[in-house]
Amino acid sequence: MMDTWEETLVNEKKVIDFHTHPYRNRDENMGMYVDDFYLSPSQAQEDLENAGISMICGSVLNTNKRGAVNDFAEIKELNQGALELKEFYHGFYLPGFHVHPALLQESLQEVETMHRAGLKLVGELVPYLHGWKQAGHDYSSKALCEILSLAGKYGMIVSYHTMPEWPRETEEMIRNNPNVTFVAAHPGQREDFLLHVERMKKYPNLYLDLSGTGLFRYGLLAAAVKSVGSERIIFGTDYPICNPRMYVQAVLGEHISQEDKENVLYRNARRLLDI
């Protein structure tokens, strides 16, 4: 059972979910059982709020558009969807937007456009969905470095999908962009998680969000707090892929202090995103 503080936190909906993929329709819903379980965007907000979540962040994706991206219009459509959902959700959703290293000039312009629109979150970057490898790019791409340099100039936060096959490329991206704040998505299994921690010890501009695989391994969060401190761990679920209630309760059930839990569940996101 939750204690009084936990009940108050959930009932007051203080939790910020840093890593979600909101959607306008079924094609954009990343859930694995959409044919059997689909919530409308309005129902999704109610679902998240019932889990104690007060705000969500993240990018729009499309399950039917997987592979090489040859036209920035595909990226633009996803970003436009994020802006539309921002208006639809009236303050509940803080959008993230996509860029693509194979489309350098268009991506640079998109950073400028989103900066003027007041957006501060790039990503989640998802190379496997948008065909970076087919286009000859990875996290060490010079084109990506140029895009990230501009994002860093505007104080943007960059959320990136963990690509286990790109350990050197990931480290190069972080090392070459010390003025950019990065948030790695998905702790993963133990080997991947320990690699995240190793990087975080080397690079103070790197954070980790708890979305996707990993948090269900009991003690992972306590290990993260012990290794790098609770100030660099951010709550995320990967909704609608994952059940948000399980993630909220997983954090509340870890053997860490109340202050550490509050840092993870909402304070860190507020600080990074100036909420």
C-alpha positions in Angstrom: 0.0 0.0 0.0 1.1 3.6 -0.7 1.9 5.8 2.3 0.3 9.3 2.7 3.0 11.1 0.8 2.7 8.7 -2.2 -1.0 9.0 -2.3 -0.8 12.8 -2.2 1.8 12.8 -5.0 -0.3 10.5 -7.2 -3.6 12.3 -6.4 -2.1 15.7 -7.1 -0.7 14.4 -10.4 2.7 15.9 -10.0 4.5 13.3 -12.2 6.0 14.4 -15.5 6.3 11.6 -18.1 9.4 12.7 -20.1 9.1 9.9 -22.7 5.8 9.3 -24.5 4.6 9.1 -28.1 1.3 10.8 -28.3 -0.9 10.2 -31.4 -3.7 11.6 -33.5 -4.9 8.3 -34.9 -4.3 4.5 -35.0 -1.3 4.8 -37.4 0.5 7.0 -35.0 -0.3 4.8 -32.0 2.9 2.8 -31.1 1.1 0.3 -28.9 1.7 -3.3 -29.6 -2.0 -4.3 -29.3 -3.7 -1.5 -31.1 -6.2 -3.9 -32.9 -7.4 -5.0 -29.5 -6.8 -2.0 -27.3 -7.0 1.6 -28.5 -7.7 4.7 -26.6 -8.6 8.0 -28.3 -6.3 11.0 -27.6 -8.8 12.3 -25.1 -9.0 8.9 -23.4 -5.2 8.6 -23.4 -5.0 11.9 -21.4 -7.5 10.5 -18.9 -5.6 7.2 -18.7 -2.3 9.0 -18.0 -3.8 11.4 -15.4 -5.4 8.4 -13.6 -1.9 7.1 -13.2 -0.9 10.3 -11.5 0.8 12.0 -14.5 0.4 15.7 -14.9 2.3 16.3 -18.1 3.8 14.3 -21.0 6.7 15.0 -23.3 7.9 13.3 -26.5 7.6 13.0 -30.3 4.9 11.7 -32.6 5.8 8.6 -34.7 4.0 6.6 -37.4 4.1 2.8 -37.4 3.5 2.6 -41.1 6.5 4.7 -42.1 9.5 2.7 -41.2 12.7 2.9 -43.3 14.7 5.3 -45.4 13.4 8.9 -45.3 14.0 10.7 -48.6 11.8 13.7 -48.2 11.7 16.0 -45.2 7.9 16.2 -45.7 7.6 12.9 -43.8 9.5 14.3 -40.8 7.6 17.6 -41.1 4.3 15.8 -40.9 5.2 14.1 -37.7 6.4 17.4 -36.2 3.2 19.1 -37.4 1.3 16.4 -35.6 3.1 17.2 -32.4 2.2 20.9 -32.7 -1.4 20.0 -33.3 -1.5 17.7 -30.2 0.1 20.5 -28.2 -2.9 22.7 -29.0 -5.3 19.8 -28.4 -4.0 19.0 -25.0 -3.9 22.6 -23.7 -0.7 22.4 -21.6 -0.8 18.7 -20.9 1.7 17.9 -23.6 5.2 19.4 -24.3 6.2 18.4 -27.8 9.4 16.9 -29.1 10.4 17.2 -32.7 12.3 15.2 -35.2 15.4 16.0 -37.3 17.3 13.9 -39.8 21.1 14.0 -40.6 20.5 13.0 -44.2 18.4 16.1 -44.6 20.8 18.7 -43.1 19.5 22.0 -44.3 15.9 21.1 -43.7 16.7 19.9 -40.2 18.6 23.1 -39.4 15.6 25.1 -40.6 13.3 23.0 -38.5 15.4 23.7 -35.4 15.0 27.4 -36.1 11.3 27.0 -36.6 10.7 25.0 -33.5 12.8 27.4 -31.5 10.6 30.3 -32.6 7.6 28.2 -31.6 9.0 27.8 -28.1 9.9 24.1 -28.3 12.8 22.9 -26.3 12.9 19.1 -26.8 14.5 17.3 -29.8 13.4 13.7 -30.2 13.2 11.0 -29.2 15.6 10.5 -32.1 14.7 7.1 -33.6 17.3 6.1 -36.3 15.9 2.6 -36.7 12.5 3.9 -37.7 13.7 6.7 -40.0 16.4 4.8 -41.9 19.5 6.6 -40.7 21.8 3.6 -41.4 20.4 3.2 -45.0 21.2 6.8 -45.6 24.8 6.4 -44.3 24.3 8.1 -41.0 24.6 7.3 -37.3 25.1 9.2 -34.0 28.6 10.2 -35.0 27.5 11.8 -38.2 29.0 15.2 -38.9 25.7 16.4 -40.2 24.0 15.4 -36.9 26.7 17.2 -35.0 25.9 20.4 -36.9 22.2 20.0 -36.1 22.9 19.4 -32.5 25.3 22.3 -32.3 22.4 24.6 -33.3 20.0 22.9 -30.9 22.6 23.4 -28.1 22.8 27.1 -29.0 19.1 27.4 -28.1 19.4 25.3 -24.9 17.4 22.4 -26.3 17.3 19.0 -24.7 18.1 16.0 -27.0 16.3 12.7 -26.3 17.9 9.8 -28.2 16.9 6.1 -28.6 19.6 3.8 -27.2 21.2 1.9 -30.1 23.2 -0.9 -28.6 25.0 -1.5 -31.9 26.4 2.1 -31.8 28.3 2.3 -28.5 31.3 4.2 -30.1 29.0 6.4 -32.2 26.8 7.3 -29.2 29.8 8.3 -27.0 31.2 10.4 -29.9 27.9 12.2 -30.2 27.9 13.1 -26.5 31.6 13.9 -26.3 31.5 16.2 -29.4 28.6 18.2 -28.1 29.4 19.2 -24.5 26.9 22.2 -24.7 24.0 19.9 -25.4 22.0 18.1 -22.7 21.3 14.6 -23.8 18.8 12.2 -22.3 19.3 8.5 -23.2 16.1 6.6 -23.6 15.6 3.1 -22.1 17.9 1.7 -19.4 17.8 -1.7 -21.1 19.0 -4.9 -19.5 21.9 -5.0 -17.0 24.7 -4.7 -19.6 23.1 -1.8 -21.4 22.2 -0.1 -18.1 25.8 -0.3 -16.8 27.1 1.2 -20.1 24.7 4.1 -19.5 26.0 4.6 -16.0 29.6 4.5 -17.3 28.9 7.2 -19.8 27.0 9.3 -17.3 30.1 9.3 -15.0 32.2 10.6 -17.9 29.8 13.1 -19.3 27.9 15.5 -17.0 25.6 16.5 -19.9 24.1 13.0 -20.1 20.9 11.9 -18.3 18.9 8.7 -18.4 15.1 8.3 -18.7 13.4 5.2 -17.3 11.1 4.4 -20.3 10.8 1.0 -21.9 12.9 -2.0 -20.9 14.8 -1.9 -17.6 12.8 -0.5 -14.7 11.0 -3.8 -14.1 14.4 -5.2 -12.9 14.0 -4.5 -9.1 16.9 -2.4 -7.8 17.8 -0.8 -11.1 16.7 2.7 -10.0 18.4 2.3 -6.6 21.6 1.3 -8.4 21.3 4.4 -10.7 20.8 6.7 -7.8 23.7 5.3 -5.9 26.0 5.5 -9.0 25.1 8.9 -10.5 22.6 10.6 -8.2 18.9 11.0 -8.5 19.3 14.4 -10.2 20.2 12.8 -13.5 17.4 10.2 -13.7 14.2 11.2 -15.4 10.8 9.5 -15.3 9.5 8.1 -18.6 7.2 5.3 -19.7 7.2 5.0 -23.5 3.4 5.3 -23.5 1.4 3.9 -25.2 3.7 1.0 -25.5 4.0 0.6 -21.7 1.5 0.8 -18.9 2.1 4.1 -17.0 0.8 2.8 -13.7 3.4 0.1 -13.6 6.1 2.7 -14.0 4.8 5.2 -11.4 4.4 2.4 -8.9 7.9 1.0 -9.8 9.5 4.3 -8.8 7.4 4.6 -5.7 8.3 1.1 -4.7 12.1 1.4 -5.0 14.2 1.7 -1.9 15.4 5.2 -2.3 14.5 8.4 -0.4 11.4 10.5 -0.8 13.6 13.3 -2.1 15.2 11.0 -4.7 11.7 9.8 -5.8 10.5 13.4 -6.2 13.6 14.3 -8.2 13.0 11.4 -10.6 9.2 11.8 -10.9 9.1 15.5 -11.6 11.7 17.8 -10.3 14.4 16.9 -12.9 12.1 17.3 -15.8 10.9 20.6 -14.5 14.5 21.9 -14.2 15.7 20.7 -17.6 12.6 21.9 -19.5 12.0 25.1 -17.5 8.5 24.0 -16.6 
